[in-house]
């Protein structure tokens, strides 16, 4: 069952922190998809995910937070027109369209914030579900970083750099 129109995506609120922490903790502690210290404290993880980026959003279904994403500039200065996003979905909500909905929402938000492109800097090659989704949503793999991610089970694995121009008429 996909959530479809029943999913609400909105800006994060301070009152969401207790609901967000279990989602962040599970993904961070697993250490399989993000280059984030698995031992990060709750406060530091919430700071990294919610307070440092330009924006943070949650996906709700029937009043329960089932996913979250952030959006931030990928670089400063001449690269500030490209954003970066990170997405996490609650374990029970995986495979139900939450990541797709959040990625589509993030592209819309990115355009509103003035970004022209979106780049994922380190998509772990073993994260085939995400790679398939990003491919399906029009992201191109523009680079492969050999052995760039120390996966806790698979050892050193490649990471992909994925990119999508959000504005009409991608530059040559």
Residue pairs with C-beta under 8 A, 6 or more apart in sequence:
1 96
2 96
2 97
3 61
3 66
3 93
3 96
3 97
3 98
3 101
4 97
6 61
6 62
7 59
7 60
7 61
7 66
7 97
7 98
7 101
8 59
8 60
8 61
9 57
9 58
9 59
9 60
9 101
9 102
9 105
10 57
10 58
10 60
11 55
11 56
11 57
11 58
12 20
12 50
12 56
12 57
12 58
12 68
16 58
16 65
17 46
17 50
19 58
19 64
19 65
20 46
20 49
20 50
20 58
20 65
20 68
21 42
21 45
21 46
22 90
23 65
23 67
23 68
23 88
23 89
23 90
24 45
24 46
24 49
24 68
24 88
25 42
25 45
26 91
27 33
27 34
27 88
28 34
28 36
28 37
28 38
28 40
28 45
29 38
30 38
30 152
31 38
31 151
31 152
32 124
32 126
32 127
32 151
32 152
32 153
33 124
33 127
33 130
34 86
35 122
35 149
36 45
36 48
38 152
40 48
49 56
49 68
49 70
49 86
50 56
50 70
52 72
53 70
53 71
53 72
54 70
54 71
54 72
54 73
54 83
54 113
55 70
55 71
55 72
55 109
55 113
56 68
56 69
56 70
56 71
57 68
57 69
57 70
57 71
57 102
57 105
57 106
57 109
58 65
58 67
58 68
59 65
59 66
59 67
59 68
59 69
59 89
59 93
59 98
59 101
59 102
60 66
61 93
61 98
65 90
66 89
66 90
66 92
66 93
66 96
66 98
67 87
67 88
67 89
67 90
67 93
67 98
67 99
67 101
67 102
68 87
68 88
68 102
69 85
69 86
69 87
69 88
69 102
69 103
69 105
69 106
70 85
70 86
71 83
71 84
71 85
71 106
71 109
71 110
71 113
71 115
72 83
72 84
72 85
73 79
73 80
73 82
73 83
73 84
73 115
74 82
74 83
74 84
74 119
74 121
75 82
81 114
81 115
81 116
81 117
82 115
82 116
82 117
82 118
82 119
83 110
83 113
83 115
83 117
83 118
83 119
84 118
84 119
84 120
84 121
85 103
85 106
85 110
85 118
85 120
87 99
87 102
87 103
87 106
87 130
89 98
89 99
89 102
90 98
94 129
99 130
99 133
100 133
100 137
103 133
103 134
103 137
104 137
106 118
107 118
107 137
107 164
107 166
110 118
110 166
111 166
111 167
115 166
116 165
116 166
116 167
117 163
117 164
117 165
117 166
117 167
118 139
118 163
118 164
118 166
119 161
119 162
119 163
119 164
120 134
120 139
120 160
120 161
120 162
120 163
121 161
122 145
122 148
122 149
122 159
122 160
122 161
123 130
123 131
123 134
123 159
123 160
123 161
123 162
124 149
124 151
124 157
124 159
125 131
125 144
125 149
125 157
125 158
125 159
125 160
126 151
126 154
126 157
131 141
131 160
131 162
134 162
135 141
137 164
138 164
139 162
139 163
139 164
140 162
140 163
140 164
141 160
141 161
141 162
142 161
142 162
142 163
143 160
143 161
144 158
144 159
144 160
144 161
145 158
145 159
145 160
145 161
146 158
147 156
147 157
147 158
148 156
148 157
148 158
148 159
149 156
149 157
149 158
149 159
150 156
151 157
165 171
